[in-house]
């Protein structure tokens, strides 16, 4: 091949810019190999210096930053070029807001020149009206044939706005060939669904799965079973179609010739040098995928987003592919090598490590709980698919989102100010009343909760200092039932406590797959732990006690959702005092109050779920308020140096001795049924003195 056909970037720069520092930096950074380390960033001066220099080729960079926000001193704005490790290719044009903080303006690429085989440009000039189907076929073919098991996880279509759904009355008609195009249903089917139906055969596929059509929405038994399988459906799909531009189901997938209407897309292109052009990428790697899409706000799409391993995303009038191994964009040439920022899975589940992880569970719950539900009472239903997945490691399954085997620990979630009670929106009737989530579950509330007690529970890897762990012991037996008057009650077994109690007893057999090893180490309650434990599936980890690990093919347990709890618990009446401002501003902005006895001495702390129940919170005439609290567990921490900021500020945390306390629930009553209002901790000696002699029969909803 003639050497002249190879691309030489210097030939594309004008004579006056041949020695230009800025131009050379643009080409140098763009020409770097993908994912090169370490990241490289260079300052190229202010807008004024670029415009006043001898070289006019790089003035295109200035045009990409205009218009800036009104009133901004554009002339003295300092610009930077950056090639981060995760950019894949191209270069970030950045504004230096402060010496420590820079803001990405555009992700720039050179426009590819098809006449030069060695041209370093990767950007493509797109048809403004129609999407080229062939790259999508290539993405699917490459991922399914080359990425192996990492991307081996029916199709799923997303939308809102009261979509057309399958009901029992429509089912037989919808089973008939051509039903979706019939006069009866054709005009009712949302555009996103009909466009997806047309797209699937163009991509060489045959089957499409749509939740609104494939689940009979008014068949409660069948729907319940389908909801349990949702995570498996997403995970087993070839890929998921995501309509990121649509505000609802009717937005459609624009730009598919012969299927949908035209799209309208405008690329930002500026001449750079004499022969090249700089193009702003449609999808910047500096921006979070779907960050501006309603898709990210909907709770029903959360389990889909973490379970699907391949996504075909229609957004910004364009289309992109995302899988566990790669990102591919319509406006960029795909490289022959791995074109992802880094090899990683979307999923936070990481079920290859088969142990009950409260950390992964709490991250998933809080990520879900920040999203919106059209019908708030659907919280558990919208999360059921993921709960079914977590049940593969949390033996015993979940009761309204709470792991039964660790129920005493699960109750120790703490509220934050952004948590609000979910108020049902459907008409109140017997059916939907039964589906309302009970207040003792996180699922009854929107927003983040604090899972610190979950993080410190002591089945964790004993590489952590066991003296800082919370040694929780249940003090009540929990039962669950359908209604307050139910004669039949099912006992909730605290299997975590049983296995922990049996861990040091050499006469007790270990769960399947576990081994015991001798080692002297101080336990969290100050006693001696003579052994640690390992499991063949997690040999790199050492555990303080063993627990059952289900087999991969074992069918997880999903208990019947009975909303009422019963126990016989000790109680006391304490007084709530308005917190010091330092406490309010402490850890995660929790609603933290002081618990006091009758003489006014502080004996504990309280995390309130709903401050509307405490009058005068922000007034000057605050008075102590009497509340009822019940005991749910006892805890001890040998060295409480972390996680007890509220006790430290109240001056009640022991400094040189183990911290012994009781976990209590603040409750209120309505027609003989109690409701959770908050969680507290009371000093052990004080609680044993303050609690009533007789226990109370507690029915909790």
N, C-alpha and C positions, 0 to 999 in steps of 0.2 A: 504493500500500500504506500502511496506517495506520502512522504512525511508532511507535506503541506496540508494534507487533509486533517491532521491532528490539530486540536484546538490550542491556541496560544493566547492566554488572556491579555498579554501585553499588546497584542495586535489590535485589540478592541478598544484600547484607550487612546484618546487623541494625543497628538504630539505634546501639547501643553500639559497634559496630565500623566505623561509617561513615567515621571519620577514622583508621582503624588503618593504620599504616605497613606491617606485615607483610602484611595482606590486600591492600593496594594493590599491593605488590610481586609477590605471587602472580599477580594478574590482569594486571599490566603485563608480566611476563615471559612468561606464557602467551599473551598477545595479540600478542607480537612476530611479525613476519613470519618465515616459515621461513628458516633459514640466514642470519640477519642477522649482520653483522659490525660491530664486534668482539664477542667473547663478553662476557656480562654476569654478574657475580657480586656478590651482596650478602649481608652478614651480618645475621641477624635475631635474634640474641641467644641466650642459653642456654635450655635447657628450663625452668629455674626461672622466668626472666623471662617466658616465653611463658605459662606456667600462672598466673602471678600478675598478669598484666596485666588491663586492663578488658575487652578484647575476648575473647570466648569462641569466636568463629568459627574462628580459626586453630589452636585446640587440636587439630584433626584432624592437623596436621603432626606434633605430638608423638606421636600414636598410631601414625604410620607408622614411627617409629624404635624402637618397643618390640616385642619384648623385645631389649635390647642384650645383649652378652656379660655373663655373671655377674661381679659384683664391680666393674662399671664405674660411675663416678660420673655417673649419668644426669642429675642435677639441674644439674650444672655443664657439661654437654656443650654446646658451641657449635654452632649450626646455621647453614647457609648455603643460599641459593637460587642456582642457576646456570642460565643458558641458554647452553650452548656452541653454537658455530657448527654442529656436526654433529648437534645434537639434532633438527632438523626441526621439532619442536613440543614443547609441554609444558615442564616445568621439572625440573631435578634437585634433589632434597632431599639435602643433604650434611652430614656430620659433619666438623668441623674437628679433625683429630687433632693437628696441629701448625700453626704459622703458615704452613708451606710445603706441607703435605700435607692434602688433604681426601678423604674417602671417600664415594662415592655410595651412598646408602641406597636410594632409589627414584627412578624416572623417573615423575613425576606428570602426569596430564592431567585436565582438567575433563571430566565426563561430558556427552556431547552431548545436547541437548534437541531432539527432533524437532519440538516444537511452536513453536520459535523459529528461523526460517530463518537469522538472523544470529548464532546462538549460537556462541561461539568454542570451545566444547568439541569435542574430537575423539575422546574415548574412547567405546567402545560397550560396552553390557552384553551379555555373551555367553550363549547357551544353554549351561548347564553340561554337557550331555550330547552335543549334536550340533553339528557344524561346518556352517555355511552354505556351500553349494557355489558360490553365485552370485558372491561376491567373487573366488574363485579363477578362475572363468571370465573375469571382468573383468580380472584381472591378466594372464592369458595374452593376452587379446585386445588390451589396451592396449600391452603390451610388443612383441608381434609385429607390430602395425600402426603404432606410433608411434616406436619406438626405433631403427628402421633397422639399419644394418650393425653397430652396436656390440653388439647383442644377437643377431646372427645366427650364432650358433655352433652315432629310437628312444629312448628313456627309459632311465635307469639306476637300478637299485634296489640298495641296499647292505644288507649284513648279515654275520653271522659264524656261528659255532657249527655247523660241519659241515653246511652247507645241502644241500638236494636239488640234484643236478647232473645235467646231461645227459651220458651216456656212450654209447659205440658200441653197447652192448647194448640201451639204451633208446631209441635214436634213432628207429627206424622206428615204434615204438609212440607216441612223443611227437608224431610228425608227424600222427597221426590227429585228426580234428576232435573236440573235447571231451575230449582226453586228460588235461588237467590236472584235470578234474572226475571222471574215471573212478574206479572202485573200486580200480584198480591203483595210481594215483598220487595220487588226491585227498587222502588223509590225510598224504601225505609232503611236499606242497608247503608251505613255510613261510607263515605268516600275512602277512608283509610282502609277499610276492609275490601271494598271492590277493587281498589288500586293494587292491594297486595295479592288478591286473587289473580289479577292480570300479570303481575310481576313474577310470581313463582314459576310458571312455565317458561318464561323468558330466561330464567336462570337455570333451566335444565332440571327443575324439581317438580314434584307432582302434588305433594300434600301440604296443606296449610292448617295450622291449629290456631283457633281464635277463641279465647275464653268466653266471650259473650255469646258465641254460637255453639261451642262444643260442650258447655255446661248448662244443663237445664236449670234455670235460675230459681224456679219456684218448687223444685223437688228438693226439700230440705235434707233428706237422707242421702240422696245421690250427690247433692252439692257438697255436703260435709265430707264425703269420701273423696271427691275431686279436689277439694281444698287441701286435704292432707297430702295429695300427690303433686301439688303445684310445683314444689321445688324440684321433684324428680322430672316433671315434664320440662321445665326450663333447662335443667341440667342435661337432659337427654336430647335436646333439640339439635338440629343441624346448625341453625343460627336463629337469632331473634331479630325481627324487623322492628325498628324503633322510629316512630314518626316524631322526631324532635322538634319540628317547626310548628306542629299543629297545636292549637289551644284546646282542641277536642278531637273526637273521632271523625269529624267532618273535614279536617284539614287536608287529608289526602297525602299522596306521595307525588308531588308535582315533578314534571320533567321526564316522564316515562312515555316515549313515543308510542302511540297506538293504544295507550292504556289510560293516561291521565292528561290533564291540561299542561300547558307550557309552564316552565319555571321562569324566573326573572333573576338572573345573577349577573353582577358586574364585578370583574376583577380589577384590582388597583395595579396598574402597570405603568412604570416610568422608565424612560430611556436611560441607560447607563453606559457611557462611552459611545463609540461610533457604531457598534454592531449589536450590543447586548441590551437587555431590558431586565429590570428588577421587578419582581412580582410579589405582592403581599399574599401569604398563604391564607386560604379560607379558614382552615382549622389551625390555630396557633398552638404549638405544644406547650406554650406558657399558660394557656387557658384550660381550665378544667372542662372535660368533655361534658356536654349537655348542661353546663353550669347555668345557662340562661333559659333553659327549656322548662316548661311546666312538668315535663317528665320527672325532673329531679325533686319536685315538690309533692308528688303523689305517693301516699303510703302503699297503695296496691302495687306499685311498680318496684318497690324496694327489693323484695325477695327475688323478683325477676332479674334485677340488675346484678345481684351478687351470685346468682346461681347459673345464669347463662354464660357459656364460655365463648360464644361467637355472636357479634352484633353487627348488623347492617344498619347504619344510622343515617337517616335523612334529616339534614339540618342545614340552615343557612342557604337553602336552595341547592345544596350539593349533597354528596354521599360519601361516607367513610366506612371503613371496615376496622373492627377492633376484635382481637381474640387474645388468648393468653400469651401469644408469642409475638404478635405484630400489630402495628397501626398502618393502614394504607388509606390514602386520600385520593379522591378523584382528580385533584389538580396537581398531583405529584407523580413522577415516574417512580414505580416500585423498584427497589434494588433487588438484586439476586440474592443478597445475604439477608440475615435477620434484620428486619426493619422496624424493630420495636425499641422504645427507650430502654427497656431492660426486660429480661425474661421474668414474668410474674403472672400470677393468676389474679383475676378480678376478685375472686371469692375470698372472704375473710374466714371461711369455714375451715379450710386446711384440714380436711378430715383424714389426711394420711397420718396425723398424730391423733390416735384414737384414745383420748382421755377427756374427761369433762372439764372444759376450760371456761371458767366464769369470766375471764377477760374477754374472750371472743364473743361470749353470749352477751355481755353488757355492751360491748361496742355495737353489735348488731341491733340490740334493742334500742339504744339511744339514737342510732342512725335512723332507724325506722320511726321512732317516736317524734322526731323533728318534722316529719312529713305530715301532709294533710289528708283527711278522710272526708268524703262527702257525707258519709254517715258514721259518726264517731263510734257508734256501737259495733262497727265492723272490725275493731282493732285486732282482736284475737284471730278472726277469720282471715284477715289480710296478712297475718304473720304465721298462720298455721303450717304452711309448707316448710318454712325454715325451722319451726319447732319440731317438725317431723324429722328433719335432718339432724338437729341437735340431740334428738332422742336416741340417735345411734351411739352417743357417748354418755348422755345423761340417762342412765337406766331408770326405769319407772315412769318416764315421760314427763309431761308438763300439765299442770292444772292452771288454766287461765294464764299461761305464760310463765308460770313458776315451777322450777324443777322439783318434782315430788321427793326425790331421794335426798335433796338438800333443802327441804322446805323451811326448816328453822333458820337457815342462813339466808335463804332467798327473801324471807320477810324483812331482812335488815336493810332494804333499800331506803335511801334518804331523799327527801324532796328538795327541789330547787325552786327559786322564785318564778321560773318560767313554766312550771308545771301547772296545768289547769285541768279540772275535772272534765271528763268527756260527757257531754249531755246528749242523749239520744235525740235524733231528729225525726225518726219515723213515728207514725201514729202509735200511741201507747195501746198495746193490747197484750193479751196473755203470752203470745209467742215472743214478741220483741222484749217484753219485760224479763222473760227468762234468759234472753241473750245479753242483757246488760251486764257489763263487766263489774265484778265486785271491787270494792274500794281497797281491799287488802292486796290487790295485784297492781303492779306498775301499769298494766294495760288500761286501767281505769282513768289514767291521766295522760295528757299530752306533754311533750317537752322532755328535756333531759332529767334523769335522776342520778344520784351519786351512788356508785356501786363500790365504795371503798371497803365496806365490810366484806363484800364478795371477793375483792382482791386479796384480802388478808386472811381468808379462811385457810386452815392449816392442813389441807391435803396437798398443798402445793409442793413443788420441787424443793427438797431440803437443801439445795444449794443456797437458798435464802436463809438468813439467820432465824431459826425457829423461835428465838426469844422475842422477836418483834411481831410474831403472828398472833392472831386472836383465837384463843382456845375457847370455842363456843360449846356450850352444853345445853341441850333442850331441858326445860323444866316443866313442860306441859305435853300432853298427848293430843295431837290434832286429828279430828275426824271431819269428813266432808259429806254433805247431803244435798238433796235436790231442793228442799224447802225447810223452813224452821220447824215444821210439824212432822217432818219425815221420821218414821219409826226405824228406818234402815239408815245406818251411818257406816261409811267406809273409813277405816283407819289409814292415815298417811304414815308410812313407815320411814323413819329417819335412818335409812341404810348407811348414810355416811358416818353417823355416830356409832352405829353398830360395828362397822369395820374399823373405825379408829379405836374404839374401846378394846377390840379384840387383837389389835396389832401387836402388842407386846406380850400376849399370852401364847407361850410356845406350845400349848396343848391344842390351840385352835387351828384348824386347817386354813390355809391361805386360799383366796379366790384363784380361779384357773389362770395359769400363766405367770404367777408371781413367785419371787424368790426373796428370802429373808437374809440379811447380811448383818453381821455384828459391827457395832460402832457405838462408842460412848459419846453422846452429845446431849446437851441440856435441852429439855423440852420447853415449850412455850409456857407451861404452868410451873416451871421451876423444878420438875422432877427429871429423873434420868431416863433418856430414851436409849435402850440398849441395842436397837436395830434400826436399819433403814431398809428400804424395799425397792426392787426393780421389777419391771415387767418386760417380757421378751420383745414386745412391740415398741417399747420406749427405753431401750437399753442405755441410752446416753443420759437418762434422767434418774435421779434418786428421789424417792418419795418417803415422807414421814409415816405414811400408812397406806395399805393397799385398798383397792376398790375394784369392783367388777368392771371389766372392759368387754363390751359386747363383741361378738364375731362380726366380720363385715357383712355376712349374709343373714344376720339375725334380724327378724322383723321387729322394729321398735314398738314400744307400748305407747298408745295414745289414750289416756284415761277419759272417761265420760266427763264433760264439763259441768260439774255440780258446783254451784256458786256459794253455798253456805259452808262455813266452818264452825266446828264446835270444840270447845275444850273447857276444862275446869282450871281457872287461873286465879292467882293471888292478885289483889288490887289495892290501890291506895288513892287518896285524894291529895293532890299537890297543888301548888300555886305557880302560875306562869308569870314571870317578870319580863318586861321589855328588855331586849338585849342591848348591850353596849354596842355602839356603832362599829367598833373594831371587829366584833364578832359577826355582825351582819355582812361586813365586807370580806370576811375570811372565806375559806375554801369554797369555791364555786358559787359564791353568793347564796349559800343556803339560808333558809328562814330559821335561824337559830335563836332559841330563847333559853332563859335560865329556869330551872325547876327548883322551887324552894319549899321548905317545910313550914309549919305553922309559925314558928318563931321568926321566920324570914331568912333562915340560913340556906345558902345554895347547896343542893344535894345532887344536882345532875343537869343535864342539858336536854333540850327538846328541839327536834327538827319538824317544823310545821308544814303540812301539805296545803293548807288553805287558810291564809291569814284572815279571810272574811269571817272566820269563826272567832277571831279575837278582836273585840271592839276597841276602838281608841288607839290603834297601833301607832298612828302618826300624830296623835293629839298630845297636848301638854298635860291633860288630866288623866294620864294613864294610871290604872289601878291594877293591883294584883288580881288575877283571874283564876278561879278554882276549876280544876279539870280532873277527870277520872283517868287513871292509867292502869294497865294490866300487865303483868309479867309474862314474857314469852320465852326467855332464855337467860342463862347466866354466862358470863365471859370473863376471861382473865388474860392479861398480857404481861409477860415477865419484864419486858423493857419497853414501856409505852412512849418511845421517843418520836414515833411518827403516827400521824393520823388522828391525834386527839387535840387539835388546836383549840377547840371550843372549851374543853376542860381546863386547858392551860390558862386561857384568858379569864376563866371564872375562878381560878386559883384552887381547883379541887383535885388536880391530877397529882398522884403520888410521884415523888422524884426518885426515890431510892428503893422502892418496894414495888412488887407487882401491882398492877391496876386491876382490881376486881370490881365488877359492876354487873348490873342486871339490865337487859334490854327490855324496854316496856313500849306498849302501844298506847297512845292517847286515843280514846274512843268516845263516841257520843251515841245515844240510844234513840231509837224511833220504833215504837210499837213492839218492844221486846227484842229488837234486833240491833246489834251494835255495828258502827261504821268506823273505819280507820280514819283518823285525822292527823296523825303524826307518829314519829318514832323518837324514843328517848333513851338515854343512858342514865342510870341512877347508881351512885356509889353503893357497893355491896353492903357494908355495915349499916348505912342509913336506910336502905330499902328493907333489910331484914327487921329493922326497928319500926319502920313506918307502915308496912303492909298489914292489912287486916288479918285477923286470925283465921277467919273462914274464907274459903275460896268461893268464887262466883261462877255460875254456869254461863259461859260466854257463847253466844251465837253471833258470828261475825259475817257481814255481807259486804 
